[in-house]
Amino acid sequence: MATSNTKIIFAKIPESYPEAGEHMVIKKDEIDLKAEIPQGAILLKTLCLSVDPYMRGRMRDVSIKSYSPAFPLGEPMNGHAMSKVIKSNNDKFKVGDVVYGMTPFAEYNLIPENFTNYFEVRNEAKTSGVPITNYIGILGMPGMTAYVGLMKFGRPKKGESLYVSAASGAVGQLVGQIGKILGLHVVGSAGSDEKVAYLKELGFDGAFNYKTQDTREAFKEFLPNGIDIYFENVGGKMLEDVIAHANKFARIVCCGMISQYNKKNPDPIHNLMQIVAKSLELRGFIVSDSPEMEEPFRKEVTKWIQDGQIKYRESVVEGIDQTPQALIDVLRGKNFGKQVVKIADL
C-alpha cells in the first residue's frame, strides 16, 4: 500500500524574490514503505528541515558554478535535515537511528549507498534534552558558521568591539552571544523593534533597528570607539558604513550579503580605498572548508546551551507544504531567528 510523500520541486529560476507556486511547487507523490530497498541503501523519514538564505543562490542555471550546486529544475530542492531511519540495508545505520545530512525536500527519502557517507548518526538528539530542531540550527550548519566565522577569522580579543548585522537571525544571534562570552563589546542590528528587544534580552551591549535609525548615527551612539570585528550578513550600504567606522586593523568577516541576493545589479561600495588606508582585513568564508572546527564547535556550544549561557530562537512552521513560504519569509526578513520546518515528531 502506497504512502503519501509530498515533495518541494524547484520549478523555475527567479529573477527577483522567488514565489510559492511559481518557482517552488508542491508535488503530491507516493512511496511504498514496505518495498525492498537496494543493498547499502537506507530509507529516511524527515523529521525537520532547514531553510537558509544561501538557498537563494542555488536558484540559478546549473551551468553557473558556485560553492554550492544549483537546484536542478524539475527536481526536489534539498537542504540540511534531521531524519529517522525507518528501513536499512546498510550496516552503518540501524532502524531508529536519527541522522543529520543533506536530503531532498520530501517526507520520505530513499538514500542510495553511495550517498550514505554524507549522513551522520546523531542519536544523542534522543536524550540531550535539546530540541531536535536545534540540530539543524545552533548545533548544525548555521551554528558552526557563527562559530567558525568569529573564532577562526574574527580572531576576537577580550575588550574588542564586535558589530553583527542581521543579528537576530540563525547565525547572528549566536555570533553575538559567543562574543559576550569572550568578553567583547557587542552591538547588533535587526529589522524590527521586536528583534532589537530580543538582542537586548540576549545581553547585547547595544542594538538598533536599521530601518528606523541611521546606521552611521547608531555607530556613533553604540560603538563610539569604532569597530574591531564586523560579522557581515547584509552587504550593500551597511558594509560601506562599517568600513567608514572601522578601526585600523579591523577584521570584516563576510558570511553573507542578504540585501543583495535578489537584485539584478548589486549595490556598489564607494569607499574601498579605506581597506588600504586602515589596513582592514576582508575575509569571506564557506563553513564546509573548516572541518577541523566541527569537534570544538559541538563541544563548546553544547556546553554553553546546557549551562544556560546561550539562548536560541527559532521560527518553526509545521508541515512540508509550508517550506516554500518559509524560505520566502527568510529572504524577506519576516522570520524571527532560525527558520525551520517541522515535519514529524521523533
C-alpha positions as CSV (number, residue, x, y, z in Angstrom):
1,M,0.0,0.0,0.0
2,A,1.4,3.4,-1.0
3,T,2.0,6.2,1.5
4,S,1.7,9.9,0.6
5,N,5.1,11.5,0.0
6,T,4.9,15.3,-0.5
7,K,7.9,16.9,-2.2
8,I,9.0,20.5,-2.9
9,I,10.1,21.0,-6.5
10,F,12.3,23.7,-7.9
11,A,10.2,24.7,-11.0
12,K,11.5,28.0,-12.3
13,I,14.6,30.3,-11.9
14,P,13.5,33.5,-10.3
15,E,14.8,36.9,-11.4
16,S,13.9,38.6,-8.1
17,Y,12.3,37.2,-5.0
18,P,11.0,33.6,-5.5
19,E,7.3,32.9,-5.2
20,A,5.5,29.9,-3.9
21,G,3.6,28.1,-6.6
22,E,5.7,29.6,-9.4
23,H,9.4,28.9,-8.6
24,M,8.8,26.4,-5.8
25,V,5.8,24.0,-6.2
26,I,4.3,21.3,-4.0
27,K,4.2,17.9,-5.6
28,K,2.0,15.1,-4.1
29,D,3.7,11.8,-4.7
30,E,3.6,8.3,-3.2
31,I,6.1,5.8,-1.8
32,D,5.8,2.1,-0.9
33,L,7.4,1.9,2.6
34,K,7.2,-1.9,2.6
35,A,9.1,-2.4,-0.6
36,E,12.6,-3.9,-0.5
37,I,15.4,-1.4,-0.7
38,P,18.7,-1.9,-2.6
39,Q,21.9,-3.2,-0.9
40,G,23.6,-0.4,1.1
41,A,20.6,1.9,0.9
42,I,18.6,3.5,3.8
43,L,15.1,4.8,3.9
44,L,14.6,8.0,5.8
45,K,11.6,9.7,7.3
46,T,12.2,13.5,7.5
47,L,11.7,15.0,11.0
48,C,12.7,18.6,10.3
49,L,14.4,20.5,7.6
50,S,16.3,23.8,7.4
51,V,15.7,26.7,5.0
52,D,18.5,29.2,4.8
53,P,19.4,32.4,2.9
54,Y,22.1,30.7,0.8
55,M,19.4,28.7,-1.0
56,R,18.5,31.8,-3.0
57,G,21.9,31.5,-4.7
58,R,21.2,27.9,-5.6
59,M,18.1,29.0,-7.6
60,R,20.1,29.6,-10.8
61,D,21.0,27.9,-14.1
62,V,23.0,24.7,-13.5
63,S,25.7,25.9,-15.9
64,I,26.6,28.7,-13.4
65,K,29.2,27.4,-11.0
66,S,29.4,28.4,-7.3
67,Y,30.4,27.0,-3.9
68,S,27.0,25.3,-3.6
69,P,25.4,23.4,-6.5
70,A,22.4,24.8,-8.3
71,F,19.0,23.2,-7.7
72,P,18.2,21.2,-10.9
73,L,14.9,22.3,-12.5
74,G,12.0,19.9,-12.0
75,E,13.7,18.1,-9.1
76,P,13.2,18.3,-5.3
77,M,15.1,21.1,-3.6
78,N,17.4,19.9,-0.8
79,G,19.0,21.1,2.4
80,H,20.1,20.1,5.9
81,A,17.7,17.9,7.8
82,M,17.3,15.6,10.7
83,S,15.7,12.3,9.7
84,K,14.9,8.9,11.2
85,V,16.0,5.6,9.6
86,I,12.9,3.6,9.1
87,K,14.5,0.9,6.9
88,S,18.1,0.0,6.5
89,N,20.1,-2.3,4.2
90,N,23.4,-0.8,5.4
91,D,25.5,-2.0,8.4
92,K,26.4,1.6,9.4
93,F,22.7,2.5,10.1
94,K,20.1,0.9,12.3
95,V,16.3,1.3,12.2
96,G,15.5,4.0,14.6
97,D,18.8,5.9,14.2
98,V,18.5,9.7,14.0
99,V,20.7,11.1,11.2
100,Y,21.8,14.5,10.1
101,G,22.6,15.4,6.5
102,M,21.5,16.9,3.2
103,T,18.3,15.4,2.0
104,P,15.8,16.2,-0.8
105,F,12.8,18.2,0.5
106,A,10.4,15.3,0.8
107,E,8.6,13.5,3.7
108,Y,10.5,10.2,2.9
109,N,13.8,9.7,1.1
110,L,15.5,6.6,-0.2
111,I,19.2,7.2,0.0
112,P,21.5,5.1,-2.2
113,E,24.6,3.5,-0.7
114,N,27.0,6.0,-2.5
115,F,25.3,8.9,-0.7
116,T,25.0,7.4,2.8
117,N,28.5,8.6,3.6
118,Y,27.1,12.1,3.8
119,F,24.9,11.2,6.7
120,E,25.9,11.2,10.3
121,V,24.2,9.3,13.1
122,R,23.1,11.8,15.8
123,N,21.4,9.6,18.3
124,E,22.3,12.0,21.2
125,A,19.4,14.0,19.9
126,K,17.1,11.5,21.6
127,T,18.5,12.1,25.1
128,S,20.2,15.5,25.2
129,G,17.2,17.5,26.2
130,V,17.9,19.9,23.3
131,P,15.1,20.4,20.8
132,I,15.7,18.3,17.7
133,T,15.2,21.5,15.6
134,N,18.4,22.8,17.2
135,Y,20.4,20.2,15.4
136,I,19.8,22.0,12.1
137,G,20.2,25.4,13.7
138,I,22.5,26.2,16.6
139,L,24.1,22.8,16.5
140,G,24.0,22.4,12.7
141,M,25.4,24.4,9.8
142,P,24.2,27.9,10.9
143,G,25.7,27.4,14.4
144,M,29.0,26.2,13.0
145,T,29.0,29.1,10.6
146,A,28.8,31.5,13.5
147,Y,31.5,29.7,15.5
148,V,34.0,29.4,12.6
149,G,33.5,32.9,11.3
150,L,34.0,34.6,14.7
151,M,36.6,32.3,16.3
152,K,38.8,31.4,13.2
153,F,38.5,34.6,11.1
154,G,37.4,37.2,13.6
155,R,40.2,36.3,15.9
156,P,38.5,38.0,18.9
157,K,40.4,39.6,21.8
158,K,38.8,40.4,25.1
159,G,37.7,44.1,25.2
160,E,37.3,44.5,21.4
161,S,34.2,45.8,19.8
162,L,32.0,43.4,17.6
163,Y,29.3,44.5,15.4
164,V,26.8,41.9,13.9
165,S,24.3,42.7,11.2
166,A,21.1,40.6,10.8
167,A,21.9,39.9,14.5
168,S,18.6,38.2,15.4
169,G,19.0,35.6,12.6
170,A,20.1,32.0,12.6
171,V,23.8,32.9,12.6
172,G,23.9,36.4,14.0
173,Q,22.2,35.6,17.4
174,L,24.9,33.0,18.2
175,V,27.8,35.2,17.0
176,G,26.7,38.0,19.4
177,Q,26.3,35.6,22.4
178,I,29.7,34.0,21.8
179,G,31.2,37.5,21.6
180,K,29.7,38.3,25.0
181,I,31.1,35.0,26.5
182,L,34.5,36.0,25.2
183,G,34.4,39.5,26.8
184,L,33.7,41.6,23.7
185,H,31.6,44.8,23.4
186,V,28.8,43.5,21.2
187,V,26.3,45.6,19.2
188,G,23.8,44.2,16.7
189,S,21.2,45.5,14.2
190,A,17.9,44.0,13.1
191,G,14.9,45.0,11.1
192,S,12.2,45.4,13.8
193,D,11.8,46.8,17.3
194,E,10.8,43.3,18.5
195,K,14.0,41.8,17.2
196,V,16.0,44.6,18.7
197,A,14.4,44.0,22.1
198,Y,15.3,40.3,21.7
199,L,19.0,41.2,21.2
200,K,19.0,43.2,24.4
201,E,17.4,40.2,26.2
202,L,20.4,38.1,24.9
203,G,22.8,40.6,26.6
204,F,24.0,42.6,23.6
205,D,25.5,45.8,24.8
206,G,23.6,47.8,22.2
207,A,21.1,47.1,19.4
208,F,19.3,49.2,16.9
209,N,16.6,49.0,14.1
210,Y,18.4,49.7,10.9
211,K,15.1,50.6,9.2
212,T,14.3,53.4,11.6
213,Q,17.8,54.6,12.8
214,D,20.6,55.8,10.5
215,T,23.4,53.3,10.7
216,R,26.2,55.8,11.0
217,E,24.4,57.7,13.8
218,A,23.8,54.3,15.5
219,F,27.5,53.6,15.3
220,K,28.4,56.9,17.0
221,E,26.0,56.0,19.8
222,F,26.7,52.3,20.4
223,L,30.2,52.0,19.0
224,P,31.9,55.2,20.0
225,N,35.3,53.5,20.0
226,G,34.9,52.1,16.5
227,I,34.5,48.6,15.2
228,D,37.2,45.9,15.6
229,I,35.3,42.9,14.2
230,Y,32.3,43.1,11.8
231,F,30.3,39.9,11.2
232,E,28.9,40.7,7.7
233,N,25.5,39.2,6.8
234,V,23.9,42.1,4.9
235,G,26.2,43.8,2.3
236,G,25.4,47.0,0.4
237,K,25.3,50.3,2.2
238,M,25.8,48.5,5.6
239,L,29.2,47.3,4.5
240,E,30.1,50.8,3.3
241,D,29.1,52.3,6.6
242,V,31.1,49.7,8.6
243,I,34.2,50.4,6.5
244,A,33.8,54.1,7.3
245,H,33.6,53.4,11.1
246,A,36.1,50.6,11.3
247,N,39.2,50.8,13.4
248,K,42.7,50.2,12.0
249,F,43.4,46.5,11.5
250,A,39.6,45.6,11.9
251,R,38.5,42.2,10.6
252,I,35.4,42.1,8.4
253,V,34.2,38.5,8.3
254,C,31.9,38.1,5.3
255,C,29.4,35.3,5.9
256,G,26.6,36.6,3.6
257,M,25.1,39.6,1.9
258,I,21.3,39.0,2.0
259,S,20.4,42.6,0.9
260,Q,22.0,41.8,-2.5
261,Y,20.6,38.3,-3.2
262,N,17.5,39.4,-5.1
263,K,19.0,42.3,-7.0
264,K,19.9,42.2,-10.7
265,N,22.5,44.9,-10.1
266,P,24.2,44.7,-6.7
267,D,24.9,47.9,-4.8
268,P,28.4,49.4,-5.2
269,I,30.7,50.1,-2.3
270,H,32.2,53.5,-2.6
271,N,35.0,53.6,0.0
272,L,37.0,50.5,-0.7
273,M,40.2,52.6,-0.6
274,Q,39.7,52.6,3.2
275,I,40.7,48.9,3.2
276,V,44.2,50.1,2.3
277,A,44.2,53.2,4.4
278,K,43.1,51.4,7.6
279,S,44.8,48.1,6.9
280,L,41.5,46.3,7.0
281,E,41.0,42.6,6.5
282,L,38.0,41.4,4.5
283,R,37.6,37.6,4.6
284,G,34.9,35.6,3.0
285,F,34.5,32.0,4.1
286,I,32.5,28.9,3.5
287,V,31.9,26.9,6.6
288,S,32.5,23.5,5.0
289,D,36.1,24.5,4.4
290,S,36.8,24.3,8.1
291,P,36.1,20.7,9.1
292,E,38.7,20.8,11.9
293,M,36.4,23.2,13.8
294,E,33.5,20.8,14.0
295,E,34.5,18.9,17.1
296,P,35.4,22.0,19.2
297,F,32.2,23.8,17.9
298,R,29.9,21.0,19.0
299,K,31.6,20.5,22.4
300,E,31.7,24.2,23.3
301,V,28.3,25.3,22.0
302,T,26.5,22.2,23.5
303,K,28.0,23.0,26.9
304,W,27.1,26.7,26.6
305,I,23.5,25.7,25.8
306,Q,23.3,23.2,28.7
307,D,24.8,25.8,31.1
308,G,22.3,28.4,30.0
309,Q,24.9,30.7,28.7
310,I,23.3,30.7,25.2
311,K,19.7,31.1,24.1
312,Y,18.5,30.4,20.6
313,R,15.3,31.5,19.0
314,E,13.6,29.6,16.1
315,S,10.7,30.2,13.8
316,V,9.0,26.8,13.4
317,V,6.4,26.1,10.8
318,E,4.7,22.7,10.7
319,G,4.2,20.6,7.6
320,I,6.3,20.2,4.5
321,D,3.8,22.2,2.4
322,Q,4.9,25.3,4.4
323,T,8.5,25.1,3.1
324,P,8.3,27.5,0.1
325,Q,6.7,30.2,2.2
326,A,9.2,29.6,5.0
327,L,12.1,30.3,2.6
328,I,10.4,33.4,1.2
329,D,10.0,34.7,4.8
330,V,13.7,34.2,5.4
331,L,14.6,36.1,2.2
332,R,12.2,39.0,3.1
333,G,13.3,39.1,6.8
334,K,9.8,38.1,8.1
335,N,11.0,35.2,10.2
336,F,12.4,35.6,13.7
337,G,15.5,33.6,14.5
338,K,16.4,30.3,12.7
339,Q,13.7,29.2,10.3
340,V,12.9,25.5,10.4
341,V,10.1,23.3,9.0
342,K,8.9,20.6,11.3
343,I,7.5,17.6,9.5
344,A,7.2,14.8,12.0
345,D,7.9,14.0,15.7
346,L,10.9,12.0,16.8
